Amino acid sequence: MPFFKEEDLMSGSVHLSEDGSAVVIVDQTKLPNRTEYLALRTKEDIYDAIKVLAVRGAPAIGICAAYAMYVVSRGKAGMDYEEFAASMQADGEFINSSRPTAVNLSWAIRRQMGVVEAGRGKSTEEIINDLKAGAIAIHREDIEMCGRISEYGLSLVKPGDGILTHCNAGPLATSKYGTAIGPILLGKERGVDFKVFADETRPLLQGARLTSYELEKAGVDVTLICDNMASMVMKNGWVQACFVGCDRIAANGDFANKIGTSGVAILAKHYGIPFYTLGPTSTIDMNCPTGADIRIELREPDEIKTMWYEKPMALPETKCFNPSFDVTDHELLTAIVTDRGIVYPPFDVNLKKLFA
């Protein structure tokens, strides 16, 4: 059953089916031309959907993983506790291997495994019910976190400002409002208008296919630009702030986001434009000292040559380098906007305070 409606972009892209047998997602690979839904019922379905980016965006991946742990647990009713726990651990490790960079994936799986561990002494059926409650709690918490991030982000800009964003960190990538797009959508609700420049975000075009789609549907003034046009719009004085999402934030403030983000940060530094990353505290990995410790996912090289093209745009023998993310140095960051507040430098000191 579809949950997402084009006219209601605040609903997010991941939900549990009414009967609890599937994680229902909007297939983000088909947008903006078609709105299709996938019902994910097995660990293989879930792995594939995350791997091919049918579901993407760190918070949305975390929500999907939380529901996934419940959905796969339903097939284990009747097992004794040790067998159930071992099977859940194996399924969680398999799902987690689909996207190693996004910390929300491993975070949600660990949290659901905590539910399993706390269930020792209960019946398997009781633990399964607890996993459902745990997934619903993670989803609700993300909605609340996105609301708070949006409020904090909105405080950093004024009506009429130009905002440049990269990749997609709106409702499709989260649960409601979004992170980097959240302040813009919240502002629109309150009658505050901005002029948004959305980088297309090569090679998967999340900015073109998803961000401009969300903002157009919400009635926001959005202009789509190629990635290599960001410098010109900044130089013209059309951008007063840069808002981007994040897939993992290291303890020193370095962060991984969609490939091309670090280039935007360097340009913003050159032109004296504030540069912010916005994300929930679940994206902060205090066990990861610096950006050098973030594992960067390499995707299929042919995405560069063939995806979205009727014919290949390079010779078959031409080599391609296709990292999914890059790491932006904390020295390029103005601040990190979280659900617990805005964190300013020194990040290695002030990020710790969020968890004190």
VOBA-1610 file (N, C-alpha, C; in pm, whole numbers, padded with zeros to 5 digits, always signed):
BEGIN
Met+00085-00120+00000Met+00000+00000+00000Met+00088+00124+00000Pro+00067+00218-00096Pro+00147+00340-00097Pro+00118+00428+00024Phe+00221+00490+00079Phe+00205+00585+00188Phe+00240+00725+00142Phe+00340+00734+00055Phe+00390+00864+00011Phe+00298+00922-00095Lys+00260+01048-00080Lys+00178+01117-00179Lys+00255+01236-00232Glu+00249+01258-00363Glu+00323+01369-00422Glu+00282+01502-00361Glu+00153+01513-00326Glu+00106+01640-00270Glu+00141+01656-00122Asp+00195+01552-00062Asp+00233+01557+00079Asp+00378+01516+00094Leu+00467+01608+00060Leu+00610+01576+00060Leu+00670+01571+00200Met+00587+01601+00301Met+00637+01597+00438Met+00636+01456+00496Ser+00585+01358+00423Ser+00560+01227+00482Ser+00680+01136+00485Gly+00789+01171+00417Gly+00903+01081+00412Gly+00882+00970+00310Ser+00981+00885+00297Ser+00977+00783+00191Ser+00980+00641+00242Val+00982+00620+00374Val+00991+00485+00432Val+00881+00467+00536His+00806+00357+00523His+00702+00325+00621His+00691+00174+00635Leu+00622+00132+00738Leu+00590-00008+00758Leu+00453-00036+00697Ser+00440-00148+00626Ser+00310-00183+00570Ser+00208-00204+00681Glu+00082-00193+00648Glu-00023-00201+00749Glu-00022-00335+00822Asp+00011-00442+00751Asp+00012-00574+00816Asp+00148-00608+00877Gly+00245-00518+00863Gly+00376-00539+00925Gly+00466-00636+00852Ser+00425-00680+00733Ser+00503-00783+00664Ser+00612-00727+00573Ala+00613-00594+00554Ala+00709-00537+00459Ala+00745-00394+00498Val+00866-00356+00459Val+00904-00215+00462Val+00865-00158+00326Val+00780-00057+00326Val+00734+00003+00201Val+00813+00131+00177Ile+00876+00140+00060Ile+00956+00259+00028Ile+00914+00318-00106Val+00938+00447-00122Val+00934+00508-00254Val+01064+00472-00324Asp+01055+00420-00445Asp+01176+00386-00521Asp+01236+00515-00575Gln+01341+00564-00509Gln+01398+00693-00545Gln+01474+00689-00678Thr+01503+00570-00729Thr+01570+00562-00858Thr+01475+00596-00972Lys+01344+00594-00948Lys+01247+00620-01054Lys+01202+00766-01059Leu+01227+00841-00953Leu+01188+00982-00950Leu+01280+01065-01040Pro+01231+01174-01099Pro+01102+01239-01076Pro+00993+01197-01173Asn+01023+01109-01268Asn+00926+01081-01375Asn+00818+00982-01336Arg+00852+00892-01242Arg+00751+00796-01197Arg+00758+00783-01047Thr+00643+00769-00983Thr+00637+00743-00840Thr+00598+00597-00821Glu+00695+00515-00782Glu+00671+00372-00764Glu+00710+00332-00622Tyr+00648+00224-00577Tyr+00669+00176-00441Tyr+00725+00035-00443Leu+00812+00005-00347Leu+00865-00129-00332Leu+00827-00181-00194Ala+00782-00305-00189Ala+00754-00372-00062Ala+00869-00469-00035Leu+00949-00437+00066Leu+01069-00516+00097Leu+01036-00615+00207Arg+01042-00743+00174Arg+00999-00846+00269Arg+01111-00937+00318Thr+01224-00938+00249Thr+01333-01027+00288Thr+01460-00945+00309Lys+01558-01004+00374Lys+01684-00934+00396Lys+01751-00903+00262Glu+01731-00991+00163Glu+01789-00966+00031Glu+01721-00847-00036Asp+01588-00838-00023Asp+01516-00722-00077Asp+01572-00593-00017Ile+01591-00595+00113Ile+01635-00475+00185Ile+01778-00439+00147Tyr+01866-00538+00143Tyr+02005-00516+00101Tyr+02009-00451-00037Asp+01935-00509-00131Asp+01937-00459-00269Asp+01884-00317-00277Ala+01776-00287-00205Ala+01716-00153-00210Ala+01812-00048-00157Ile+01886-00081-00052Ile+01982+00013+00004Ile+02103+00026-00090Lys+02147-00086-00144Lys+02267-00088-00229Lys+02247-00007-00356Val+02131-00021-00420Val+02108+00047-00549Val+02049+00186-00529Leu+02032+00229-00404Leu+01983+00363-00371Leu+01835+00381-00400Ala+01759+00271-00401Ala+01614+00285-00407Ala+01566+00355-00280Val+01632+00326-00168Val+01618+00406-00047Val+01754+00464-00017Arg+01760+00596+00008Arg+01889+00662+00031Arg+01864+00782+00121Gly+01976+00838+00170Gly+01971+00942+00271Gly+01992+00875+00405Ala+02091+00925+00481Ala+02130+00855+00604Ala+02013+00829+00699Pro+01929+00930+00733Pro+01818+00902+00825Pro+01719+00801+00768Ala+01686+00813+00637Ala+01591+00720+00577Ala+01645+00577+00577Ile+01776+00563+00554Ile+01838+00431+00559Ile+01827+00373+00700Gly+01849+00459+00801Gly+01836+00412+00939Gly+01695+00367+00972Ile+01596+00443+00929Ile+01456+00406+00952Ile+01425+00275+00881Cys+01471+00264+00757Cys+01450+00141+00680Cys+01512+00022+00751Ala+01634+00039+00802Ala+01703-00071+00870Ala+01630-00112+00997Ala+01578-00014+01070Ala+01506-00044+01194Ala+01381-00127+01164Tyr+01303-00084+01065Tyr+01186-00162+01027Tyr+01226-00298+00970Ala+01338-00300+00897Ala+01384-00425+00837Ala+01412-00530+00944Met+01474-00488+01053Met+01505-00584+01160Met+01378-00644+01219Tyr+01272-00564+01224Tyr+01143-00618+01270Tyr+01086-00713+01166Val+01085-00671+01039Val+01023-00752+00935Val+01091-00888+00923Val+01225-00892+00926Val+01293-01022+00913Val+01274-01106+01039Ser+01252-01042+01153Ser+01233-01118+01277Ser+01103-01198+01276Arg+01005-01150+01200Arg+00874-01217+01198Arg+00882-01361+01149Gly+00983-01390+01066Gly+00999-01526+01015Gly+01072-01618+01111Lys+01106-01568+01229Lys+01184-01647+01324Lys+01103-01684+01449Ala+00973-01657+01445Ala+00888-01692+01559Ala+00898-01841+01589Gly+00908-01874+01715Gly+00917-02014+01756Gly+01058-02061+01782Met+01158-01984+01738Met+01297-02020+01769Met+01323-02000+01918Asp+01420-02075+01971Asp+01461-02045+02108Asp+01548-01919+02105Tyr+01574-01863+02222Tyr+01638-01731+02226Tyr+01775-01731+02158Glu+01859-01828+02187Glu+01996-01828+02134Glu+01995-01837+01982Glu+01911-01921+01927Glu+01901-01935+01782Glu+01848-01805+01721Phe+01747-01748+01785Phe+01687-01623+01737Phe+01790-01510+01736Ala+01862-01494+01847Ala+01960-01386+01858Ala+02072-01402+01755Ala+02120-01526+01737Ala+02227-01550+01640Ala+02179-01521+01497Ser+02057-01561+01467Ser+02003-01537+01334Ser+01981-01388+01308Met+01934-01315+01410Met+01915-01171+01396Met+02049-01100+01377Gln+02150-01145+01449Gln+02284-01086+01436Gln+02337-01105+01294Ala+02318-01223+01239Ala+02365-01252+01104Ala+02290-01167+01001Asp+02159-01156+01018Asp+02080-01075+00925Asp+02120-00928+00933Gly+02143-00881+01056Gly+02183-00742+01074Gly+02317-00712+01008Glu+02412-00804+01021Glu+02544-00786+00959Glu+02532-00785+00807Phe+02445-00870+00754Phe+02425-00874+00609Phe+02365-00743+00558Ile+02262-00694+00622Ile+02199-00567+00581Ile+02298-00452+00595Asn+02375-00452+00702Asn+02471-00344+00728Asn+02579-00337+00620Ser+02610-00448+00557Ser+02716-00450+00456Ser+02676-00382+00325Ser+02550-00342+00313Ser+02504-00283+00187Ser+02560-00144+00162Arg+02577-00062+00268Arg+02630+00075+00253Arg+02718+00104+00373Pro+02849+00088+00366Pro+02935+00098+00484Pro+02957+00239+00536Thr+02934+00342+00454Thr+02969+00478+00497Thr+02863+00541+00585Ala+02735+00518+00556Ala+02626+00583+00630Ala+02614+00523+00770Val+02648+00601+00871Val+02652+00550+01008Val+02513+00518+01061Asn+02409+00583+01010Asn+02274+00556+01059Asn+02231+00412+01035Leu+02285+00350+00932Leu+02252+00211+00904Leu+02301+00121+01017Ser+02429+00130+01050Ser+02482+00047+01158Ser+02424+00087+01293Trp+02399+00217+01310Trp+02341+00266+01436Trp+02204+00204+01461Ala+02118+00205+01360Ala+01982+00151+01377Ala+01985+00001+01402Ile+02073-00069+01332Ile+02083-00214+01351Ile+02134-00246+01491Arg+02236-00172+01537Arg+02286-00194+01674Arg+02176-00166+01777Arg+02101-00063+01754Arg+01994-00031+01850Arg+01888-00141+01854Gln+01853-00195+01739Gln+01756-00304+01737Gln+01816-00433+01796Met+01946-00454+01777Met+02008-00570+01842Met+02010-00552+01993Gly+02016-00427+02038Gly+02003-00401+02181Gly+01869-00445+02234Val+01765-00430+02154Val+01631-00477+02191Val+01632-00630+02204Val+01699-00695+02109Val+01709-00841+02114Val+01783-00885+02240Glu+01894-00821+02270Glu+01973-00858+02388Glu+01896-00833+02517Ala+01817-00726+02520Ala+01738-00695+02639Ala+01621-00791+02656Gly+01593-00868+02550Gly+01479-00958+02554Gly+01510-01097+02607Arg+01634-01118+02648Arg+01669-01250+02704Arg+01575-01282+02820Gly+01515-01397+02816Gly+01418-01435+02917Gly+01275-01417+02871Lys+01255-01343+02763Lys+01122-01327+02705Lys+01100-01431+02596Ser+00975-01447+02554Ser+00947-01533+02441Ser+00989-01463+02313Thr+01014-01540+02209Thr+01052-01481+02080Thr+00944-01386+02030Glu+00818-01424+02049Glu+00707-01340+02004Glu+00708-01205+02075Glu+00743-01204+02201Glu+00751-01078+02275Glu+00864-00990+02222Ile+00976-01052+02192Ile+01089-00974+02138Ile+01054-00916+02001Ile+00984-00994+01919Ile+00942-00944+01788Ile+00854-00821+01804Asn+00761-00825+01898Asn+00677-00708+01925Asn+00761-00589+01974Asp+00863-00619+02054Asp+00952-00512+02101Asp+01030-00449+01986Leu+01069-00532+01889Leu+01142-00480+01772Leu+01053-00388+01689Lys+00925-00422+01679Lys+00832-00333+01609Lys+00822-00200+01681Ala+00806-00205+01813Ala+00798-00082+01892Ala+00926-00001+01880Gly+01040-00072+01877Gly+01169-00003+01864Gly+01183+00069+01732Ala+01137+00006+01624Ala+01144+00069+01492Ala+01053+00190+01483Ile+00934+00178+01537Ile+00841+00292+01537Ile+00900+00407+01618Ala+00966+00376+01728Ala+01029+00480+01810Ala+01139+00552+01733Ile+01222+00478+01659Ile+01328+00539+01580Ile+01268+00632+01474His+01160+00588+01410His+01093+00670+01309His+01039+00799+01371Arg+00971+00788+01484Arg+00915+00906+01550Arg+01025+01001+01597Glu+01131+00944+01648Glu+01243+01028+01693Glu+01303+01105+01577Asp+01311+01041+01459Asp+01368+01111+01344Asp+01278+01227+01302Ile+01148+01207+01306Ile+01056+01316+01274Ile+01079+01434+01368Glu+01093+01405+01496Glu+01118+01512+01594Glu+01254+01576+01572Met+01356+01494+01542Met+01489+01548+01519Met+01492+01640+01397Cys+01426+01598+01290Cys+01422+01681+01170Cys+01355+01815+01198Gly+01250+01812+01280Gly+01184+01937+01317Gly+01277+02031+01391Arg+01354+01976+01484Arg+01446+02061+01561Arg+01561+02111+01475Ile+01616+02024+01389Ile+01722+02066+01298Ile+01673+02180+01209Ser+01551+02165+01160Ser+01494+02267+01071Ser+01479+02401+01144Glu+01438+02396+01269Glu+01424+02519+01349Glu+01560+02587+01368Tyr+01659+02509+01405Tyr+01793+02566+01425Tyr+01849+02620+01294Gly+01831+02546+01186Gly+01883+02591+01058Gly+01815+02719+01010Leu+01684+02728+01035Leu+01610+02847+00993Leu+01661+02973+01063Ser+01715+02955+01183Ser+01765+03071+01258Ser+01894+03129+01197Leu+01956+03057+01104Leu+02084+03099+01048Leu+02070+03183+00920Val+01950+03191+00868Val+01928+03263+00742Val+01813+03361+00759Lys+01801+03452+00664Lys+01694+03553+00671Lys+01611+03549+00542Pro+01489+03601+00544Pro+01404+03596+00426Pro+01474+03653+00302Gly+01456+03583+00191Gly+01515+03628+00065Gly+01656+03580+00040Asp+01719+03517+00137Asp+01856+03468+00118Asp+01862+03364+00006Gly+01977+03360-00059Gly+02006+03253-00153Gly+02078+03141-00080Ile+02031+03019-00099Ile+02089+02902-00032Ile+02129+02801-00138Leu+02254+02757-00133Leu+02300+02654-00224Leu+02307+02521-00150Thr+02258+02416-00214Thr+02262+02284-00153Thr+02316+02182-00253His+02360+02070-00199His+02424+01965-00281His+02365+01831-00241Cys+02338+01747-00338Cys+02275+01616-00318Cys+02132+01635-00272Asn+02080+01545-00190Asn+01941+01554-00144Asn+01935+01519+00003Ala+01882+01612+00082Ala+01864+01589+00225Ala+01730+01646+00268Gly+01627+01611+00191Gly+01491+01654+00220Gly+01407+01541+00274Pro+01274+01550+00264Pro+01186+01445+00317Pro+01213+01307+00259Leu+01249+01300+00132Leu+01276+01169+00073Leu+01392+01098+00140Ala+01486+01175+00192Ala+01607+01119+00253Ala+01594+01102+00403Thr+01480+01147+00459Thr+01464+01145+00605Thr+01325+01095+00639Ser+01258+01166+00729Ser+01124+01128+00770Ser+01025+01242+00750Lys+01066+01364+00778Lys+00979+01481+00765Lys+01068+01605+00756Tyr+01033+01696+00667Tyr+01108+01818+00640Tyr+01245+01789+00578Gly+01324+01706+00645Gly+01461+01682+00601Gly+01560+01747+00694Thr+01687+01741+00655Thr+01792+01805+00734Thr+01837+01931+00661Ala+01917+01919+00556Ala+01965+02038+00485Ala+01851+02114+00416Ile+01748+02043+00373Ile+01634+02108+00307Ile+01528+02150+00409Gly+01536+02095+00530Gly+01435+02121+00631Gly+01408+02267+00660Pro+01513+02350+00683Pro+01487+02491+00712Pro+01414+02563+00599Ile+01440+02522+00475Ile+01376+02584+00360Ile+01227+02550+00357Leu+01194+02423+00380Leu+01054+02381+00379Leu+00978+02436+00500Leu+01043+02437+00616Leu+00980+02495+00734Leu+00956+02643+00714Gly+01055+02711+00655Gly+01039+02852+00625Gly+00922+02876+00531Lys+00910+02792+00428Lys+00798+02806+00333Lys+00665+02794+00405Glu+00654+02700+00496Glu+00531+02683+00575Glu+00495+02810+00650Arg+00597+02883+00693Arg+00576+03003+00774Arg+00577+03132+00691Gly+00577+03118+00560Gly+00574+03234+00474Gly+00707+03300+00453Val+00816+03230+00485Val+00951+03282+00464Val+01005+03220+00336Asp+01039+03303+00240Asp+01084+03252+00110Asp+01235+03268+00093Phe+01294+03167+00028Phe+01435+03169-00005Phe+01451+03142-00154Lys+01569+03173-00207Lys+01604+03137-00343Lys+01708+03026-00334Val+01673+02909-00382Val+01760+02793-00365Val+01828+02758-00497Phe+01958+02732-00489Phe+02034+02680-00602Phe+02070+02535-00569Ala+02019+02443-00649Ala+02040+02301-00625Ala+02142+02247-00723Asp+02258+02203-00672Asp+02355+02134-00757Asp+02292+02005-00811Glu+02317+01973-00936Glu+02260+01851-00994Glu+02313+01724-00924Thr+02439+01729-00878Thr+02502+01619-00803Thr+02528+01496-00890Arg+02625+01510-00978Arg+02671+01399-01060Arg+02740+01293-00974Pro+02740+01163-01014Pro+02677+01111-01135Pro+02535+01060-01116Leu+02484+01056-00991Leu+02352+00997-00969Leu+02239+01100-00971Leu+02276+01228-00978Leu+02179+01336-01002Leu+02072+01349-00894Gln+02111+01327-00768Gln+02012+01340-00661Gln+01959+01482-00649Gly+02047+01581-00673Gly+02002+01719-00665Gly+01902+01752-00774Ala+01926+01702-00894Ala+01835+01727-01006Ala+01706+01648-00991Arg+01718+01518-00965Arg+01600+01431-00964Arg+01515+01445-00839Leu+01580+01474-00725Leu+01510+01466-00598Leu+01493+01602-00530Thr+01603+01676-00512Thr+01592+01804-00441Thr+01507+01904-00518Ser+01536+01921-00647Ser+01456+02017-00723Ser+01310+01972-00731Tyr+01287+01841-00735Tyr+01152+01784-00735Tyr+01078+01821-00606Glu+01142+01794-00492Glu+01079+01826-00363Glu+01047+01974-00351Leu+01145+02058-00388Leu+01127+02202-00371Leu+01023+02258-00467Glu+01021+02211-00590Glu+00917+02254-00685Glu+00778+02218-00634Lys+00763+02095-00585Lys+00633+02051-00534Lys+00589+02132-00413Ala+00688+02182-00337Ala+00656+02261-00218Ala+00639+02410-00249Gly+00659+02448-00375Gly+00642+02587-00413Gly+00759+02677-00381Val+00877+02618-00364Val+00998+02695-00332Val+01062+02743-00462Asp+01118+02864-00459Asp+01192+02920-00573Asp+01325+02845-00584Val+01334+02749-00677Val+01454+02668-00690Val+01508+02678-00832Thr+01640+02690-00843Thr+01709+02692-00971Thr+01809+02577-00972Leu+01796+02490-01069Leu+01888+02377-01083Leu+02012+02421-01159Ile+02129+02386-01106Ile+02256+02419-01173Ile+02343+02294-01182Cys+02429+02292-01283Cys+02529+02186-01289Cys+02630+02207-01176Asp+02693+02099-01133Asp+02787+02108-01022Asp+02896+02212-01047Asn+02941+02222-01172Asn+03052+02313-01201Asn+03008+02459-01220Met+02881+02488-01186Met+02831+02626-01192Met+02826+02692-01054Ala+02857+02617-00949Ala+02844+02670-00813Ala+02933+02792-00793Ser+03054+02789-00847Ser+03144+02902-00829Ser+03086+03030-00888Met+03022+03020-01004Met+02969+03139-01069Met+02855+03201-00989Val+02762+03117-00939Val+02649+03175-00865Val+02697+03234-00732Met+02803+03176-00673Met+02861+03235-00552Met+02928+03368-00584Lys+03005+03371-00691Lys+03076+03493-00729Lys+02979+03606-00763Asn+02864+03571-00817Asn+02762+03671-00851Asn+02692+03729-00729Gly+02720+03673-00611Gly+02655+03723-00490Gly+02516+03671-00467Trp+02482+03562-00535Trp+02347+03507-00524Trp+02330+03409-00409Val+02439+03373-00342Val+02434+03271-00236Val+02481+03332-00104Gln+02396+03323-00002Gln+02431+03374+00131Gln+02461+03263+00232Ala+02431+03139+00195Ala+02461+03026+00284Ala+02459+02898+00202Cys+02537+02800+00247Cys+02535+02666+00189Cys+02485+02569+00295Phe+02384+02491+00262Phe+02330+02388+00350Phe+02350+02252+00283Val+02419+02161+00349Val+02437+02025+00297Val+02409+01925+00409Gly+02379+01803+00369Gly+02357+01697+00467Gly+02488+01630+00505Cys+02478+01515+00570Cys+02598+01440+00610Cys+02560+01295+00632Asp+02651+01207+00597Asp+02630+01064+00619Asp+02709+01012+00739Arg+02816+01081+00773Arg+02892+01047+00894Arg+02975+01167+00933Ile+02970+01202+01062Ile+03051+01311+01116Ile+03152+01252+01213Ala+03279+01278+01189Ala+03384+01229+01277Ala+03392+01316+01403Ala+03465+01267+01502Ala+03472+01335+01632Ala+03537+01472+01624Asn+03617+01495+01520Asn+03683+01626+01505Asn+03606+01722+01416Gly+03489+01680+01365Gly+03407+01765+01281Gly+03421+01740+01132Asp+03522+01663+01089Asp+03527+01621+00949Asp+03400+01542+00919Phe+03348+01553+00797Phe+03227+01477+00769Phe+03223+01427+00625Ala+03160+01312+00610Ala+03140+01254+00477Ala+03002+01290+00427Asn+02996+01331+00304Asn+02869+01357+00236Asn+02888+01323+00088Lys+02782+01337+00012Lys+02786+01301-00129Lys+02905+01364-00199Ile+02964+01289-00292Ile+03081+01335-00365Ile+03054+01474-00425Gly+03151+01562-00410Gly+03136+01699-00456Gly+03114+01798-00344Thr+03079+01750-00225Thr+03052+01840-00113Thr+03177+01917-00072Ser+03291+01851-00069Ser+03413+01920-00026Ser+03449+02032-00121Gly+03422+02013-00250Gly+03447+02119-00347Gly+03359+02241-00322Val+03233+02218-00287Val+03143+02328-00253Val+03195+02403-00131Ala+03244+02328-00032Ala+03296+02390+00090Ala+03418+02478+00061Ile+03505+02432-00026Ile+03624+02510-00063Ile+03584+02639-00133Leu+03486+02630-00223Leu+03437+02750-00293Leu+03374+02848-00194Ala+03294+02796-00102Ala+03229+02883-00005Ala+03332+02955+00082Lys+03437+02884+00121Lys+03545+02945+00199Lys+03609+03060+00120His+03633+03036-00008His+03697+03136-00094His+03611+03262-00105Tyr+03480+03245-00117Tyr+03391+03359-00135Tyr+03334+03414-00004Gly+03376+03358+00110Gly+03332+03408+00240Gly+03186+03380+00270Ile+03137+03264+00223Ile+02997+03227+00243Ile+02989+03122+00353Pro+02901+03141+00453Pro+02887+03040+00559Pro+02850+02904+00501Phe+02914+02799+00553Phe+02892+02664+00505Phe+02853+02576+00623Tyr+02733+02517+00615Tyr+02679+02438+00725Tyr+02647+02296+00679Thr+02674+02200+00767Thr+02619+02067+00746Thr+02513+02044+00853Leu+02404+01980+00813Leu+02289+01959+00902Leu+02260+01810+00910Gly+02250+01759+01033Gly+02221+01617+01049Gly+02188+01583+01193Pro+02120+01470+01214Pro+02087+01427+01350Pro+02211+01381+01426Thr+02202+01382+01558Thr+02316+01339+01638Thr+02352+01193+01612Ser+02258+01113+01560Ser+02289+00973+01527Ser+02392+00963+01415Thr+02413+01073+01342Thr+02511+01074+01233Thr+02652+01101+01285Ile+02664+01146+01408Ile+02795+01177+01468Ile+02855+01048+01524Asp+02973+01015+01480Asp+03040+00893+01523Asp+03162+00931+01607Met+03142+00935+01738Met+03251+00976+01827Met+03360+00869+01836Asn+03334+00750+01781Asn+03438+00647+01775Asn+03523+00659+01650Cys+03492+00757+01566Cys+03568+00782+01444Cys+03647+00911+01465Pro+03777+00904+01488Pro+03855+01023+01527Pro+03854+01135+01423Thr+03879+01101+01297Thr+03888+01204+01192Thr+03828+01150+01063Gly+03816+01239+00965Gly+03765+01198+00836Gly+03849+01093+00768Ala+03978+01086+00801Ala+04066+00985+00742Ala+04025+00844+00783Asp+03945+00833+00890Asp+03901+00702+00938Asp+03767+00660+00880Ile+03707+00743+00796Ile+03579+00710+00735Ile+03602+00627+00610Arg+03541+00513+00605Arg+03554+00426+00487Arg+03464+00481+00376Ile+03521+00508+00261Ile+03448+00565+00149Ile+03408+00455+00051Glu+03281+00449+00025Glu+03225+00348-00066Glu+03258+00382-00211Leu+03310+00285-00284Leu+03332+00299-00428Leu+03219+00229-00502Arg+03156+00301-00595Arg+03044+00247-00668Arg+03088+00200-00808Glu+02996+00139-00880Glu+03027+00084-01011Glu+03079+00193-01105Pro+03194+00173-01168Pro+03250+00275-01257Pro+03157+00314-01371Asp+03079+00218-01420Asp+02994+00246-01536Asp+02883+00345-01506Glu+02856+00374-01377Glu+02758+00478-01347Glu+02795+00610-01413Ile+02924+00638-01420Ile+02970+00764-01480Ile+02948+00764-01630Lys+02970+00649-01693Lys+02966+00644-01840Lys+02828+00616-01897Thr+02744+00544-01823Thr+02621+00493-01885Thr+02491+00535-01817Met+02495+00561-01686Met+02369+00590-01617Met+02308+00720-01669Trp+02179+00716-01698Trp+02099+00830-01747Trp+02125+00862-01893Tyr+02215+00789-01959Tyr+02244+00817-02099Tyr+02183+00709-02188Glu+02135+00750-02306Glu+02085+00652-02402Glu+02200+00569-02457Lys+02316+00634-02476Lys+02436+00566-02523Lys+02552+00603-02430Pro+02653+00515-02417Pro+02767+00545-02329Pro+02835+00675-02370Met+02883+00749-02272Met+02947+00878-02296Met+03099+00869-02290Ala+03153+00748-02287Ala+03298+00727-02292Ala+03324+00589-02351Leu+03445+00568-02396Leu+03479+00439-02455Leu+03473+00329-02349Pro+03442+00207-02390Pro+03434+00095-02293Pro+03563+00074-02216Glu+03678+00100-02279Glu+03806+00075-02212Glu+03850+00190-02121Thr+03777+00301-02119Thr+03815+00415-02036Thr+03787+00384-01888Lys+03890+00401-01805Lys+03877+00375-01661Lys+03798+00488-01594Cys+03726+00454-01489Cys+03649+00552-01412Cys+03676+00534-01264Phe+03679+00644-01194Phe+03691+00644-01047Phe+03560+00702-00994Asn+03488+00624-00914Asn+03352+00663-00877Asn+03326+00649-00727Pro+03389+00732-00642Pro+03357+00729-00500Pro+03219+00790-00475Ser+03145+00730-00384Ser+03011+00779-00354Ser+03015+00905-00268Phe+03118+00918-00184Phe+03128+01028-00089Phe+03266+01092-00096Asp+03276+01213-00046Asp+03407+01267-00011Asp+03400+01321+00131Val+03515+01356+00186Val+03522+01404+00324Val+03557+01552+00322Thr+03476+01631+00389Thr+03500+01775+00401Thr+03573+01802+00531Asp+03683+01875+00523Asp+03764+01906+00641Asp+03688+02001+00733His+03697+01977+00862His+03623+02059+00960His+03662+02206+00955Glu+03782+02235+00905Glu+03826+02374+00898Glu+03747+02455+00796Leu+03675+02386+00708Leu+03593+02454+00607Leu+03450+02478+00656Leu+03418+02424+00773Leu+03282+02429+00827Leu+03260+02553+00913Thr+03147+02620+00890Thr+03107+02729+00980Thr+03046+02672+01107Ala+02958+02573+01090Ala+02893+02510+01205Ala+02826+02381+01162Ile+02799+02297+01260Ile+02723+02174+01242Ile+02588+02193+01309Val+02480+02176+01233Val+02345+02196+01287Val+02287+02060+01321Thr+02257+02037+01449Thr+02204+01909+01495Thr+02069+01930+01562Asp+02006+01821+01597Asp+01879+01829+01670Asp+01898+01876+01814Arg+02023+01877+01861Arg+02050+01923+01997Arg+02111+02062+02000Gly+02119+02127+01887Gly+02171+02262+01883Gly+02273+02282+01772Ile+02322+02403+01760Ile+02421+02438+01660Ile+02559+02429+01723Val+02648+02353+01662Val+02781+02329+01716Val+02882+02410+01634Tyr+02957+02496+01704Tyr+03060+02578+01640Tyr+03198+02525+01678Pro+03301+02566+01605Pro+03437+02526+01641Pro+03473+02573+01782Pro+03565+02505+01851Pro+03636+02385+01807Pro+03547+02261+01816Phe+03532+02191+01706Phe+03438+02081+01700Phe+03481+01963+01787Asp+03611+01938+01798Asp+03655+01824+01879Asp+03617+01842+02025Val+03601+01967+02069Val+03559+01996+02206Val+03408+02002+02216Asn+03345+02074+02125Asn+03202+02103+02137Asn+03111+01988+02096Leu+03158+01899+02009Leu+03077+01781+01977Leu+03062+01692+02100Lys+03166+01682+02180Lys+03159+01601+02301Lys+03050+01649+02395Lys+03029+01781+02397Lys+02931+01839+02488Lys+02788+01793+02455Leu+02764+01757+02330Leu+02631+01708+02292Leu+02596+01579+02364Phe+02699+01502+02398Phe+02677+01370+02456Phe+02708+01366+02605Ala+02737+01482+02661Ala+02774+01488+02803Ala+02653+01454+02890
//
